[in-house]
Amino acid sequence: MMILRSIGFFILAGACEIIGGYLVWKVLKDNQPFYLAILGAILLAVYGGIATLQPAGFGRTYAAYGGVFIVMSLFWAWLAEKTKPDFYDIAGAIIVLTGVAIIFYAPRN
């Protein structure tokens, strides 16, 4: 159950960071209304808070989160930008998630 909760935190944090960053991006790159940047900044702050709910320390949490972020970014590109992942995106995502599992969930003494 702890692993499922942890995965949920990774996904929620990733969604906040990606959507928050995307909103800021849209304001700065596509001249969207400024309130979207404010909303994006709030989501980015929420992302930082969600990460503190993980059971591991800062370094290990952020190392593992980096891999989750990579995979979620590819998924976001597919949904929002219609950039379908190719074989190498998928292969890389599998490798990264394997690393995440080892870094974050391997038993330690």
C-alpha positions, 0 to 999 in steps of 0.5 A, spaced: 500 500 500 505 504 501 508 503 494 501 505 491 501 511 495 508 513 493 506 512 486 500 517 487 504 522 490 509 522 484 504 522 479 500 528 482 507 532 483 508 530 476 501 533 473 502 539 478 509 541 475 508 539 468 501 543 468 504 549 472 510 549 467 506 549 461 501 555 463 507 559 464 510 557 458 504 559 454 504 566 457 511 567 455 511 564 449 504 564 446 502 571 449 496 568 453 493 572 459 498 573 465 493 570 470 495 563 467 502 564 469 500 566 476 496 559 476 502 556 473 506 558 479 501 556 484 501 549 481 509 549 481 509 551 489 504 545 490 508 540 486 514 542 491 509 541 497 507 534 494 514 531 494 515 532 501 510 527 502 514 521 500 517 517 505 524 517 502 529 523 503 530 529 499 535 526 494 533 520 493 526 522 492 528 528 487 532 523 483 526 518 482 522 523 481 526 526 475 525 519 472 517 519 473 517 527 470 521 524 464 515 519 462 510 524 464 513 529 460 512 524 454 505 523 455 504 530 456 507 531 449 502 526 446 496 529 449 497 536 449 502 537 443 500 531 439 507 528 439 506 521 439 512 517 442 516 513 438 520 506 439 526 510 442 521 514 447 518 508 449 524 504 450 527 510 454 521 511 458 522 503 460 529 504 462 528 510 466 522 507 470 526 501 471 531 506 474 526 509 478 524 503 481 531 501 483 533 507 486 526 508 490 523 502 492 529 497 493 530 494 500 535 497 504 539 496 510 
